[in-house]
Amino acid sequence: MDKMPKWADVILIPLISVLLALIVSGFVVLIIGENPVEAMQIMVRGAFGSAYGWGYTLYYATNFIFTGLAVAVAFHARLFNIGGEGQAALGGLGVAIVLLSFGWPHWSIALLAAILGAALFGAGWAAIPAYLQAKRGSHIVITTIMFNFIASALLVYLLVNVFRVPGSMAPESARFAETVHLPSAAEFASFLGFRGSTPLNFAFFVALVCCVLVWLLIWRTRLGYEIRAFGHSQTAAVYAGIDPVKITMITMLISGGLSGMMAINVVMGEAERLVLDFTEGAGFVGIAVALMGRSHPVGVVLAALLFGALYQGGAELQFEMPAVSREMIVVIQALVILFTGALDNMVRMPMESVFLTLRRRREGVDPKRRSPAE
Amino acid sequence: MDFLTVLQILDSTVRLATPLLLACLAGLFSERAGIFDIGLEGKMLAAAFFSAAIAFTSGSVWVGLFAGIGASVFLSGLHGAASITFRGNQLISGVAINFLAAGLTVVIAQTWFSQGGRTPQLPSEARFGNIVLPGAESTIREIAQLGPLGQIYSELISGHSILVYIAFLIVPLTWWVLFRTRFGLRLRAVGENPAAVDTAGISVVGMRYAAVVICGVLCGLAGAYLATALNAGFVKDMSAGRGFIALAALIFSKWRPWYALSACLLFGFFDAVGNRFQNIAVGEFVVPVQFMQALPYILVVIVLAGLVGRAIPPRAGGEPYVKER
């Protein structure tokens, strides 16, 4: 089955797909009547041209690392967790409850507790769809979509009726105490030029630690092996004594927990209170990130960085080219999902034939004459 | 609550159920042919924008309707190419289409109209007006004078846009096509056992593309109804999850047309009640409006859990057909 070398599968095909997505996006910009090359320059400069830009790019990337890892872990068990949005929202609820209920003496202890709260609530929200998939065979894609909507309604209800500060009209919780303030980039990395307005905060390191842990889990533990085996062939996995219910449940709990931890970055690190719709679609970006990163933590980090840059660069683009609306990011995101996910074979099939021809030529076989084995 | 109030709620139930019904039947065709479609939302949104935008620029609602259907069929074709020709993941393709529509509609709206991602308010000639059936009254004051039957006729049955009547006629049509024609038999067979259909010498790819195009046309009607009949113009994200509620209704109805009608009416009713009463007091308890909004989704999870009758999707759904084995 080795039609292509591994590097082509892991690096070349995603790169070609992303390039195609960017070319089509360029055409969209062209049709709008703006210069795509100039737009690209503005976006790159906006995302990477200053410490300010980097601060936002890495802040967004932190969100996408969490949600991307969540989708990636589920992908390894061939489960499509489309419910990152709802799980992240519930994670925010967990963070808010943990931080508002107790007077934490120091941010480091509060961070550990908040991580626990976020992961537990996120995992809890994934638990019901996971159980229904494992025990009743209900399609996890449909149930997780439904749970996104239920989560959103639940959060609106709680913010309006429970968490809202008396006398305030805004549907948001009270501000967390000063002691649980996570160090921002301006505090721990001012030597890099980060200023006070930078949203980048300590949660970035939590995300990177999660990447290492996910890598260890998937490729260096027995459980990870079982998850991958289950993803490759359910029947073979069951035959090998792997419990499908257990794997489905555990994988989805980990996935939901990772989604929920996104709230550490946004709710605890940036907003410092629970606000409405704080996820801003990051749960869905996670799908694109996991697809592009080929479900590998290193790939996820790189893809998250790309999408972080898109988000920040897109915001700058809106300032400099008012004709291009901020939703252009959503278009690019859609095209990346389309080309790296759904139209994967469109790129793969021609590439496979190119590599086959190359190999035959190298082995001195006439490509026109087929061997009987084929 | 008097009789006329009940009728008014039912009347808005019909209005709100119509886009759900059209999208639900769209999904029915696609999924019965084995193509899962979670991109109903996106197609509806694209159709809503293009119908409103073209109706505004051309001044004709019919031209707008066709533009909306065209946009929706284009996205359907994309979904078909990804999931039939290139054998990609149908769910991922659906997700991509939803985002593509959500982004492109606003980007283009901003370029064309510069009103923050919306179309201008449509004048009445660029909208589908309400049809007053013969012998029916149209103003509330006149309707209140009538007897119960007259009130039902004038308030509930009369006074909808033509797309509402079309949507309700498509239900028996769908049933007839799917269960009483050769085309329908083949379409359902393609969703259950494509290899058998292939053996019989019928093109699986052709059948599936046909189903996907029908899905696009119906989603186009749904979107056009949203922007040119229910509202007067397009606003950002105006489909507001209706595509997913339609998907929920499709599962709730177990992929059958008449059940789809009742499911959509039920979900439309939730919406109508939620719109009219913010919080409903039942004895001591107050049912919050958010609960009413979440109810369709909760019901679907309950149905999917197999607690109230089991929903079994078409067997070959979601799997690309590979001829050579």
Interface residues (C-beta under 8 A of the other chain):
Chain A: V28 I32 G33 F80 I82 I128 L132 R136 S138 H139 V141 I142 T143 I145 M146 F147 F149 I150 A153 L154 V156 Y157 N161 F284 I287 L291 A323 V324 S325 E327 M328 I329 V330 V331 I332 Q333 A334 L335 I337 L338 G341 A342 L343 D344 N345 M346 M349
Chain B: I38 L78 A81 A82 S83 F86 R87 G88 N89 Q90 L91 I92 S93 V95 A96 I97 N98 F99 L100 A102 G103 L104 V106 V107 I108 Q110 T111 G117 G241 F244 L247 A248 I251 P288 Q290 F291 Q293 A294 Y297 I298 V300 V301 L304 A305 G306 P313
